[in-house]
Amino acid sequence: MEPTQLFELVIGMFLAIIALQYAAHRLALPPSVALLAGGALLAFVPGLPAITVDPELVLVIFLPPLLMDGAWSIPLARLRRHMIGIASLAVGAVLFTCAVVAATAHLLFPALPWAACAAFGAIVSPPDAVSARAVLEHVRLPRRLQILLEGESLLNDASGLVLFRFAVAAAATGTFSVMEAAGNFFVLALGGAVVGFVIGTTWVKLVRRLGDEYLIIAATVLLAWISYLLGELLHVSGVIATVTTGLIASWHQHTVFSAATRMRGTSFWTVMIFLMEASVFTLIGLSLRDVVERGGGFATVLATMGLPMLAILFALVIARFAWVFASDFVIRFCAVLGFERARPLGAGGAAVLSWAGIRGVVTLALALSLPEDFPGRDLILVTSFAVILGTVLVQGTTLGRVIAWARLAGPELERARLTMSEAEAAMAQAQLGTVQNLAYDAEGTLIHPQLLERYQRRATAIVDYAARTEHYVPVLHAHFDVVLEAVATGRRELIRLHRAGDIDDETLRELERDLDLEELSAISAKA
């Protein structure tokens, strides 16, 4: 394919993403489902070239920024608090699922070597970070379940990748050592954490020296790929390196970013991540044609692999359910013994956690990266794609219903000590203290009376609002509705003045920016 044709294809894919995302919104479908299905349909459009996904390139392009985005937004305190549960899912559940799928595959295909079955299990065992994010963005979960799923999606790729590499090596050499694999996993994880720590702390020092907001944004965007590539170059876990870097950068960004850097950087990053997430699901769909052709066509695939694919998918789902419910039983038993921190999820929470194990681009990339002469390669590739389709199309579309059935809206046990209104009141009091100190000159003469009065009034109002939030909410909504109407009127007048030639473009942009900030502030206050 010519470079210009490739560029045209990428632009066409982005246009298709916009159309499919809009269709998903109108049809109330999860965007991941619409994008995957749309990509699969586009794959068979006459005249379009077959899409062959380079697995290494896909992982390098898409995985680091999406992992960084997850690490950037995850609450660090809750991540530490639930690290045992997250490790149980990211390591324990992946190992158990790998074993169950390997045993099922060997039972269905006795001629397939155990090492190849283990590689297959490693390919499909880790739920995908991209798929999990795409689903979790559109559902409401209790904080504990949310942090368990988000934390699992950040870390389970590391265990899955290590398992896969050892299984492929075992298939090539005929030898496998559990102790060696466990030791290497520990070294890879620890090494990745060290690399991520070094890069993250270096970034903090660099950002403080750069000074230019565009350089800071550029350095931050590149941070994900730098940490991942350096981790892989040093033969440690690039996944752990990226996640560690993201956690450090997220912790310090509140103090090293200016307001302008944060607003502009967040806008750019959000659009980039949206396009990357959407591209991942579209590429998975577009690769269907190549996968089906490898299997001999739809009819051959369904006739020869239909039942085995369903059996593997069933084993995959049952394995996750078994692990999650068994873990919850252990937690319940610990609670009976008197362990205060042992809080079981309950049947509903465990069911939701089990049903949320959706596979995606990592599974496809690992399957495609198998050597051409690997035993059962085409079978593993086709079945892995079926697992992705099954989990995204079935679990992705029904997760909301499972959550509704589970009735998880119980008491929230992980609330912060202060509500948002109370935190805003504390912030207003601190600001008032600073203004009171600076409102007088060295002789004690009040030189900023209006500013002092404004902050006193604001602090009093916010403290009163925090004490009687329910009483003020309807009034405040009406208040900010008026503010938004005033902003809209001001915007119309500003555009009229510009169109009439009364003001120049510079004045238009400056005043428009002020109106934008006022509008965003009002919308945020209403939320």
Secondary structure, DSSP 8 states (H G I E B T S, - for coil): --HHHHHHHHHHHHHHHHHHHHHHHHHT--HHHHHHHHHHHHHTSTT-------HHHHHHHHHHHHHHHHHHHS-HHHHHHTHHHHHIIIIIIHHHHHHHHHHHHHHH-TTS-HHHHHHHHHHHSS--HHHHHHHHTTS---HHHHHHHHHHHHHHHHHHHHHHHHHHHHHHHS---HHHHHHHHHHHHHHHHHHHHHHHHHHHHHHHHH--HHHHHHHHHHHHHHHHHHHHHTTS-HHHHHHHHHHHHHHHHHHH--HHHHHHHHHHHHHHHHHHHHHHHHHHHHTHHHHHHHHT-HHHHHHHHHHHHHHHHHHHHHHHHHHHHHHHHHHHHHHHTT-TT----HHHHHHHHHHT----HHHHHHHHTS-TTSTTHHHHHHHHHHHHHHIIIIIHHHHHHHHHHHT-----TT--SS-HHHHHHHHHHHHHHHHHHHSB-TTS-BS-HHHHHHHHHHHHHHHHHHHTHHHHHHHHHHHHHHHHHHHHHHHHHHHHHHHTTSS-HHHHHHHHHHHHHHHHHHHHHH-
